[in-house]
């Protein structure tokens, strides 16, 4: 059980306790307190969903639980502890502390109501969760699902709006409606949003530098069958790709080798080999049980991005068998088809198709390059105000040379010549 599970398990018990009290469980209450119910239910859902989510991320997916993430969790615990106390500020709350007198002084000094403080704390909590997810690498994981990154900022904005309503219009019907709407949103957050994020995390493939232990595991993978049997040699120790492209590199160039991990399972590997003169050759292979799950494309896209962004390569190339269907996937990623050629593999002639990809430049970068290109072109006409004493070029016609020679010299205007008429015009205008 992690640090997160312990502290947030306590918070969930405290928040859910207030849900029961709001429904009539607290002595002396005759009818449910729906205002308290909405706030306590929203808090319970947020605490429960994020506790389960973090347990999945840290324990099941084996993501790194850094010191910074633990500090943010501690800050979240402090924020939500205050939120639980605000639900029931008398001495029978979770912490058995009566803060009624202190709250009255805070309300008097700040002019903030207890409900406004509650929503403000939830807004701050959401901002803290956004920071936690950034440290966890959610932007990289959800690169294909950009809407996911907007959900928690939207919730922070909604909680801020509720804070403003509680301050300016504490009896407004909008505030009442907002409580129930946010309760429904919180339910969707728990039942739809978090399961979807966990599903994406379950399928997410992470690239890690390949170790000797990883290579030994790959050498013992099951054999490819069917049409892929001809590629099985690439996995093996004798003559395989990991042997041809060792981590230490060769005289042909250096090699970058990465394992593709899905959780704690090694599902593939990839190589950028013979890196020299800003170019490298690309290889990718998958575990036989991982074929057909779109992992190959994801690994290819990641390795290409790593090659261009981290290694600053200018060209990545590969060779694929002429009949292999993977060439269509490579083309979709951005590889361009090149010439066919033959090569001997395991004593057999094989026809390969060469493909390559170069960094994609943005429109702005292309415009800048075009301007630079125009700026480096030599001038084809003489400077204005000067007369050429010699012909411009051997190919120039007599007519062009004669007209240039007959042009009167142009005397450049001085600053005084420009300023005099301009000052006169300004005086006339005034």
Beta strands, then each sheet from edge to edge (+ up, - down):
strand 1: 206-209
strand 2: 254-262
strand 3: 265-276
strand 4: 279-286
strand 5: 315-321
strand 6: 336-345
strand 7: 348-357
sheet 1: 1+ 2- 3+ 4- 5- 7+ 6-
end
